[in-house]
Amino acid sequence: MTEQALGAVASYSTYQEAERAVDHLADQGFPVQKVAIIGRDMRLIEQVIGRMGYGEAALHGAATGALPGVLVGWIFGLLNWLNPVVSGLLLALYGLIFGAVVGALLGVLLHAAQGGRRNFASVRSMEPSRYDVVVDEDVADEAVRLVAGLDSRAGANTESASSRGGRPRSDPAPSRTSFEAGRTGPGG
């Protein structure tokens, strides 16, 4: 998309609905390179998945340290920086063990350093409350017309620009964040 003014075509409550609208535009021969799906009203969701004790901290640290350990050991084996007789796979195994031990120790130390302030494990995600389908201003009228046809056929729960008064609203050229510029899928 260019940095010119953008016109909102429709706003959807789920990414799948916005994606369906863009698919419909593509099926109708609309120049989809002029379309963007923008997530609005971002919120942080932190799902607690369990209690974090010393055992869990050690296990998490071991899992985190194992992969770099394997990779370093394998690279040493490939480049024959050590005895050429020692195979790369054996060095990768040694790296796995060393990385897991060091990771477990660091995991326990970091957990102890927190002093019980965060005794739980969680997964964080960012989720928008709505998804706006926007297009370049020069093709906004055609996009509104095409999406209105999709929405009337499907009976979708959406707020389209045509139902708000015909003409799509025009946002001043927004600052494009990496979220808006490179987002291609839902959630995460």
Disulfide bonds with the S-S distance in Angstrom:
none
